[in-house]
Amino acid sequence: MKNFLQSIFSRTTFMILMVILEMIVIAGVFHWFHDLAGWIDIVLRVMSVLIILIIINHSRHLSSDLLWIVLIFLFPIPGTLIYLFLGADLISSRTFRSLKRTTEESEKYYLQDKVVEKDFDTAPGAIRGQFRYLSESSNFPFYRNKSIDYYPLGDVGYPVMLEEMRKAKKFIFLEYFIVEEGKMWDGMVDILKAKAKEGLDVRVLYDDLGSLRTLPSAYASTMEKEGIQCIPFNRINPIIGIIANHRDHRKIMVIDGETAFSGGVNLADEYINVKVIHGHWKDNIIRIKGEAVWSYTVMFLTHWNALRQTDDDFTKFRAAMPKEAEFDGWICPYGDTPLDNELTGQSVYLNMINHSSKYLYVMTPYLIIDSDMTNMLILAAKRGVDVRIITPGIPDKKVIWDITRSYYPPLMEAGVKIFEYTPGFVHSKVFISDDREAAVGTINLDYRSLYLHFENGTYLYRVSTIEKIRDDFLETNKQCRRVTSNDIKSNILKELVIEVLRIFAPQM
C-alpha cells in the first residue's frame, strides 16, 4: 500500500497529469479561436514547409532530423507546433542561454601547452589530425599523462572513489545524470556531509530528469541543509517545458583539482551490482591524476556557474602540479554540448574508426547510429579491420533493444562482428583501436548522446592503460555470444513496426 501511494503521489505522476492538463488547455485555446482556425491553419502549413526546407538545407545530421521532417510532412499543424515547442526549449530557455554564455567564457581556461603540442609533430598523420581536432576545433587541450586507472566494473571502482573522497582537503565536485538513494549514494553522502562540516567546498549537480524517479523533488534543499551545495540540472517544469529534451548525461567527480573520476557509472546501486535488475551490470570507472584533471574541473564549473553564479575565477581551483619529466602517453578529457555546431563525441569516434588498421573494439549499451557511422564501420570491416561490437544480452528497454538489433544486418553483412553480453547489461561506452588509442566516457552510440545531451569523454593515446582496457574488452567478449542472422530474424509485422520506430529513434 505504501509503494502504491508513493507511486500515485510521485513527481512522475504529477508531471503526467500536468502534461495532460496542458494539452487540454491548448485544445481549449484552439476551440476558443475557432473563428480564426482557417487563418491559423494556413500560417502553420506555410511554416511547416519553411521549417522542412530549413532542416534539409542546414542539418548536419539529417538522419536524426528525419523525425521532424516526417512528423511535419505527415501532420503539418501538430508537427509544426511540436517542433516549435521543442526547438524553442533550447533557444529561449534561460538555463541554456546561461550555459551558452558560461561555455563561451570558460574557453579561456582551456589552454594547450606548446610543449605538448610539439610532441605531436612526429605523431602519425591520423593522430595529428585527432590532436588538431580536439585541441583546436573543439578547444580541449591534450596533456602528458601522469596517471589514469581503469576499473572494469563499478563494483571495483566504487571503493576507490570513497577512498579518494575521504582524502579531500579543499573541495569535492560531483556532476551525474542519475543519483539514487541507496548503498552507493548513501556511502558517498556520509563523506560529503563530514567534509562539508570540516569546511570543504562540497557541490553536487544532478540531472533532474535522470533522477526524476530516484530522488524527491526537494532533495537539493535537503542537501543544502547539510552544508552540501546542490543543484538539479535543467529542473523539469511541465507547465513551461513539457519535455526537457537536452539532459546532463555527464559523470564527473573532481577532488581538490588533483583527482578526477568519470566513466559510465551513475550513482545508484544498480551500477555496482548491489541491486540486480537486468542481470550483471557491466560498466567502468576511470580515475585521472595530474594536469588533465584541470579540464574536468573546468567542465564542472562551467555547468555549475551557469545555474548558480559562484565563481568569477576558476583558476583558484587549479592544483599546482610540477611538470612531469617522465610521462605515460597523452590524454585529453573532452566535453560535448548541444549548444554549438560541433559534434565532438561523434567526431572522436569517427576519427578512431577511420584511423584503425588492425582492430577496433567497441562496447556500447545502444547501437542506434546514423548513416555516417554505419558506413564508416562497414568501410573499416571491408578494409580488413577486426571490428567487434559488444551490446547487452539482457535489455534495459526492450523496444530500444529491438531497434538496436535492427542496425545489425548491414554491419554483419560487411564483416562487423557483433556480440551480446550473456550475463546481463553492458553500460560501458568504450572505443579501443590498434593498442594505441582509446576513448572512455559517457557517450552512447545513439542519437541522444551524440546530438542532444551534454556528455563527456576521455581520449587516450599511447597510454599503457589502453592494454588494460583492451584486455577488459577481450575478457568481456568471452562472456558473450556472437549474433548470427538467425538470431535477429523476425516476422514481417514486427519488422514493419521497428522500421517505423527507427524514425522516432532520435527522441527515444
Buried (B, 14 or more C-beta within 10 A) or exposed (E): EEEEEEEEEBBEEEBEEBBEEBEEEBEEEBEEEEEEEEEEEEEBBEBBEEBBEEBEEEBEBBBBBBBBBBBBEEEBBEBBBBBBBBEEBBEEBEBBBBBBBBBEEBEEBBEBBEEBBEBBEEBEEBBEBBBEBBBEEBBBBBBBBBBBBBBBBBBBBBEBBBEBBEEBEBBBBBBBBBBBBBEBBEBBBEBBBBBBEEEBBBBBBBBBBBBBEBBEBEBBEEBBEBBBBBBBBBBBEBEEBBEBBBBBBBBBBBBBBBBBBBBBBBBBBBBBBBBEEBBBBBBBBBBBBBBBBBBBBBBBBBBBBBBBEEEEEBEEBBBEBEEBEEBBBBBBBBBBBBBEEBBBBBBBBBBBBBBBEEBBBBBBBBBBBBEBBBBBBBBBBEEEBBBBBBBBBBBBBEEBBBBBBBBBBEBBEBBBBBBBBBBBBBBBBBBBBBEBBBBBBBBBBBBBBBBBBBBBBBBBBBBEBBEBBBEBBEEBBEBBEEBEEEEBEEEEEEEEBBEEBBBEBBBB
